[in-house]
Amino acid sequence: MNIFVSNLGYSFSTEDLTELFAAYGSVDSARVITDKFTKQSRGFGFVEMPDEAAAIKAIKDLNGTMQEGRPIKVMEARPKEEKSSYSSRW
């Protein structure tokens, strides 16, 4: 299951994200999204967990918890919506 995590502190690392979710089960991947120019965290990330039951428990338990002084938001990731091109609007 793919999980979206937001409101992360800017010093929160991919390793921190992996460690946070590893307490609930196996983590296939975790990534804090960074700005491509400054390399600073953009305050959100994604976690992929193979066990759906463990992922649901992690979402339920971690949503709203304080991490680095901020209440994080944890939810199942939704597929990115396609952006319409300029030409398709006319």
C-alpha positions as CSV (number, residue, x, y, z in Angstrom):
1,M,0.0,0.0,0.0
2,N,1.3,3.5,-0.9
3,I,1.0,6.0,2.0
4,F,1.2,9.8,1.8
5,V,2.7,11.7,4.8
6,S,2.5,15.4,5.0
7,N,3.4,18.3,7.4
8,L,6.8,16.8,8.1
9,G,9.5,19.0,9.6
10,Y,12.1,20.2,7.1
11,S,14.8,18.3,8.9
12,F,12.8,15.0,8.7
13,S,14.8,12.6,6.5
14,T,14.0,9.6,4.5
15,E,15.7,7.5,7.1
16,D,13.5,9.0,9.8
17,L,10.4,8.2,7.7
18,T,11.6,4.6,7.2
19,E,12.3,4.1,10.9
20,L,8.9,5.6,11.9
21,F,6.9,3.1,9.7
22,A,9.2,0.1,10.3
23,A,7.8,-0.2,13.8
24,Y,4.5,-1.3,12.0
25,G,6.1,-3.8,9.6
26,S,8.2,-4.2,6.5
27,V,8.8,-1.0,4.5
28,D,9.5,-1.5,0.8
29,S,10.4,2.1,0.2
30,A,10.2,5.5,1.9
31,R,11.1,8.9,0.4
32,V,10.9,12.5,1.7
33,I,10.3,14.7,-1.3
34,T,12.9,17.4,-1.8
35,D,13.1,20.6,-3.9
36,K,15.1,19.7,-7.0
37,F,17.1,23.0,-6.8
38,T,17.7,23.6,-3.1
39,K,17.5,19.9,-2.0
40,Q,15.5,21.0,1.0
41,S,12.5,18.9,2.1
42,R,9.2,20.0,0.8
43,G,7.5,18.7,4.0
44,F,5.9,15.6,2.6
45,G,6.8,12.1,1.6
46,F,5.7,8.6,0.6
47,V,6.0,5.2,2.2
48,E,5.3,1.9,0.5
49,M,4.4,-1.1,2.7
50,P,3.6,-4.5,1.3
51,D,1.3,-5.7,4.1
52,E,-2.0,-3.8,3.8
53,A,-3.1,-4.6,7.4
54,A,0.2,-3.2,8.8
55,A,-0.1,-0.1,6.5
56,I,-3.7,0.6,7.7
57,K,-2.6,0.2,11.3
58,A,0.3,2.6,10.7
59,I,-2.0,5.2,9.1
60,K,-4.5,4.9,11.9
61,D,-1.8,5.1,14.7
62,L,0.5,7.8,13.2
63,N,-2.0,10.3,11.8
64,G,-2.0,13.3,14.0
65,T,1.1,12.3,16.0
66,M,3.7,14.9,16.8
67,Q,7.0,14.6,14.9
68,E,9.6,17.3,15.4
69,G,7.0,19.5,17.0
70,R,4.5,19.2,14.1
71,P,1.3,17.0,13.9
72,I,1.8,14.9,10.8
73,K,-1.0,13.8,8.4
74,V,-0.9,10.2,7.2
75,M,-3.3,8.8,4.6
76,E,-3.5,6.3,1.8
77,A,-1.9,7.9,-1.3
78,R,-4.2,8.6,-4.2
79,P,-3.0,8.4,-7.8
80,K,-1.9,11.7,-9.3
81,E,-4.5,13.3,-11.4
82,E,-3.6,14.0,-15.0
83,K,-3.2,17.7,-15.8
84,S,-5.1,18.8,-18.9
85,S,-2.9,20.4,-21.6
86,Y,-3.5,23.9,-22.8
87,S,-4.7,22.7,-26.2
88,S,-7.3,20.3,-24.7
89,R,-9.1,23.2,-23.1
90,W,-10.1,24.8,-26.4
